[in-house]
Amino acid sequence: MADDPGGPVPRTPREEVRRRLLSAAVRAFAEHGYADSRLEDIAHAAGFTKGAVYSNFGGKRDLFGAVLRERSDAEIDTLLARIGESADPADAVADTVRGVARRITEDPERGRLGLEFAARATRDAQTRDVVGRMRRAQREAVAEAVSRFAARGVPLGADPGLTALILHCLTNGLSMEHLADPGSVDTETIERALGAVIAALASVPPPDREEPQ
């Protein structure tokens, strides 16, 4: 017996709705920026109504924050996995430094979006709340990674929370400097800067690099 074409349409799982909305939002924000991106267009591109955005993210600010947070979460998950898999913490540090430097230089759109959102936060309390929550979560995740290094016998010059704050601010600053002057603040320079600061914060030698001829 054939299926009844008039039967109920299966409900899209919530995680799938969120995934599709985030994917559409990434494209919209990258193409138009925060201010000129419309929730109606994002929802339509994902195959839903604007109500789906509000029910899953609360609004445009939270959706934008979720876009930035999702990428950060993926990076932290990769870092924690590297810490657990690497026999030598220094190898995990070097691998992480290279990954962060490449992300900054190969994905400048993320830096532009983050800078735009942070600038809006200085003028709007609700945006500031979203940015504040997002950045606190990022710092806490980095602090967790730092704590795992410390648990493996890497001595720290500051507690994990303060170390995470320093690294978080340095990474954001390097991202902005690359956007402003990509020719001078390139991947190699970013690696060297991160490696030097990490070496100063912990007894981990900076990543080996061949000196330019």
Secondary structure, DSSP 8 states (H G I E B T S, - for coil): ----TTS------HHHHHHHHHHHHHHHHHHHHHHH--HHHHHHHHTS-HHHHHHHHSSHHHHHHHHHHHHHHHHHHHHHHHHHH-SSHHHHHHHHHHHHHHHHHH-HHHHHHHHHHHHHHTT-HHHHHHHHHHHHHHHHHHHHHHHHHHHTT--BSS-HHHHHHHHHHHHHHHHHHHHH-TTTS-HHHHHHHHHHHHHHHBS----------
